[in-house]
Amino acid sequence: MTIAAMTEHKAILEYGGGKLYSGKNTLRDWLSEVAPPDVKKPGRPKSIKPNKDVA
């Protein structure tokens, strides 16, 4: 899940108190501090190619 998707997720907004942050990038900045390294990579996400070995 991307950081942008996390800022809009119901669990973050309601149960994590994310809707209380009024700044434009406050929640995004906070989430980027705790996000795993593979989510923090800048740029367009790589497209996932389907595995042809799976039947």
Backbone hydrogen bonds, N-H to C=O, Kabsch-Sander energy under -0.5 kcal/mol:
donor,donor_aa,acceptor,acceptor_aa,energy
6,M,2,T,-1.9
7,T,3,I,-1.7
8,E,4,A,-0.6
8,E,5,A,-0.7
9,H,5,A,-0.5
9,H,6,M,-0.9
13,L,9,H,-2.4
14,E,10,K,-3.0
15,Y,10,K,-0.6
15,Y,11,A,-0.8
16,G,11,A,-1.4
18,G,12,I,-2.4
19,K,13,L,-1.7
20,L,17,G,-1.5
21,Y,18,G,-1.2
22,S,20,L,-0.6
29,D,25,N,-2.8
30,W,26,T,-2.1
31,L,27,L,-2.5
32,S,28,R,-2.1
33,E,29,D,-1.0
33,E,30,W,-0.5
34,V,30,W,-0.8
34,V,31,L,-0.6
35,A,31,L,-0.9
39,V,36,P,-1.5
40,K,36,P,-1.0
49,K,47,S,-0.6
52,K,50,P,-0.6
54,V,51,N,-0.6
